[in-house]
Amino acid sequence: MLKYYFAVASQKFLFEEEPLEEILRERINYYKSINKPIDFWILRNSSLINFPHLINIKKTINQPISAIVSYNLHFINWIKLRVGFVLVGECYGPPISCYDINLNKSNYYRYDNLII
């Protein structure tokens, strides 16, 4: 099992009220410039929140939730500072296997059911 860090908020907040796409696009470009592999994902309708030990997060937000997930605690802390109104935490899970990367029209990289 791997340790993951996450920042969660309502989908409305992340995708309508915050410039999340721009923030993550800038971060992807930064990672590319330093040849660092992308180590974060966006999970819409995150099943992560259904884990019993995280159910209080679901109660706190009380709306459809999305999560930004990473192996990198510093990245999640950076998201917390940059976006602000997110809840952060950590959990353990199996490795996330990534498939073919395709850049779609919305400028998000898609991995099967994961979105970057």
NORTAQUI-V270643 format. One record per pair of residues at least 4 apart in sequence whose C-alpha atoms are under 7 Angstrom apart, sorted by the first residue. I is the first residue (numbers start at 0). J is the second residue. Records with the same first field share a line. If there is no record, write none. Layout:
I: J  J
This chain:
0: 91  92  93  94
1: 91  92  93  94
2: 70  89  90  91  92
3: 68  69  70  89  90  91
4: 68  69  70  71  72  75  88  89  90
5: 66  67  68  69  75  87  88  89
6: 66  67  68  75  85  86  87  88
7: 64  65  66  67  85  86  87
8: 12  13  60  64  65  66  85  86
9: 13  60  62  63  64  65
10: 14  63  64  65
11: 15  16
12: 16  17
13: 17  19
14: 19
18: 22
19: 23
20: 24
21: 25
22: 26
23: 27
24: 28
25: 29
26: 30
27: 31  37
28: 32
29: 33
30: 34  35  36  37
31: 35
38: 69  70
39: 67  68  69  115
40: 67  68  69  113  114  115
41: 66  67  68  113  114  115
42: 65  66  67  113  114
43: 64  65  66
44: 63  64  65
45: 64  65  66
48: 53  54  57
49: 53  54
50: 54
54: 58
55: 59
56: 60
57: 61
69: 75
71: 75
72: 76
73: 77
74: 78
75: 79
76: 80
77: 81
78: 82
79: 83  85
97: 110
98: 110  111
99: 110
100: 108  109  110
101: 108  109
102: 106  107  108  109
103: 107  108
107: 114  115
108: 114  115
109: 113  114  115
110: 114
